[in-house]
């Protein structure tokens, strides 16, 4: 049975933590869920202390009742493996599981996620719990998905304890084989860091000054893999005991420690948590980047929005509410970017504990509230378009993003601490979003042949292999746009021979002589606008200069290479210039927006599948907007699904359109 068949359409629901409430409340919960169209809930994320109150003494009776009631109501469960927050007895009996910070502080229990990812004791206790859980719930009619852990690395992404040090050394031995290879990779001849044995190597604990950058970079990779190993231990058990139940975990959006690309193919579905800030007018653009990345990480498959807030969160300095319509708009936005499920944290607002001021689908004030009414209305709306589930998003522009490069770029001792990988990606993704162009966000090793234009906002770290892949893409007729400080170092943070752009030099038709990072707040005149952050002294070697600074230094170049073109941008132009630069590259590549002539602030996205084509229109503004359609389409959210040639979107409004109404498709 496919995921879509199991849910019968799009998934809708949230984290359900009824343990916080008297048992009687569950009857109301289930009734309200049914009324609100909830078909999927995540259960048991914080259940460990309850199901294993003492070592190896399992008591599933509480969750049995919850699972049975949900099954009876037809609600599918994404059952958590309960390992995200160890119970107090475990930390008391085995304090060695507690994580240690870079400066040697032991993190205490009393919050959550207080475990060292490399701890054999933690891993063993987690594995035993998962074995018991999977064996107990195999075949349960409510069990639809396994939710492994919870937001890996959200609070503890790296641990610097002795156990982690041993695990890091094992990882380094596997990677380098012998210590001389490590010395060469880490350039340890500098600063007298030459090792004569792996046993001398430590995690990059707090040191008098910059720790070796290659050591820091390897530690980030190692820490990512230590967390991933925790996931894999659990997933292997689940796949053995319940081979038909899909396995997922929930990644955080824009989460630096966890390399989603290196985990995604181990998931049946990519799950993502997304908490855009309602106070930030462009946060939906950053969310879009995260969604396109989640989809791109799993071959374009539909992904699940596993958590979002119904209204405010409680963990920002100031926690803005989602004004009327915004929760609906941002939920549909996830679907526009390929999500097949829209879930929230959490179902009923906590009475006590750390998250009582985090909004929920059923607020403290009860179901007769704006938030709950909007939740229930969304549930009804999603249930009305089941045919969207399983359809796909296809684009002909790719933006490249890479965790290794992110880690390396933001280490200490760089030319400027102003370069942040996600911001740099947004400097390119934002104008593409505004131009109405659909984008796939992909890792540098992805197959680029389907794309007309590939944009590289900043890949400071680019391996020879990936650089040659990009050059090959261009020479075979692809169009590439690369921005500054790309292809500077190899996988060990060693500068490419000859400097930047290393193995991309021929394809770009230039070389960089000197980086000129801007002073804080410094702005340069460029064309009829400005630029900031960065400049480079570039020597062209065949590339044409499309735009130059007043002193003649190139700002944008274009090189013909093979049958394709490669542009290079040496600075951060203002938004208007960047949009024009990208528009020109798109035009040359023949890449089209989803819909021509869209009014400002309206996003259009297409999903196709099952013989149908869907067009989603999202008004991200606080004013009404009218969109003329190129041909009549059925308005699937309007009563009777009428055919329309024009759509007026109210502020924060959404339209879902299709060429055929459902009856004509089926
Ligand atoms: C994360 C966690 C949830 C909850 C939310 C609150 O996403 O997974 O348990 O704490 O944050 O926003």
Boltz pocket constraint, residues with backbone or C-beta under 6 A from the ligand:
constraints:
  - pocket:
      binder: B
      contacts: [[A, 150], [A, 151], [A, 273], [A, 275], [A, 307], [A, 313], [A, 314], [A, 345], [A, 355], [A, 358]]
      max_distance: 6.0
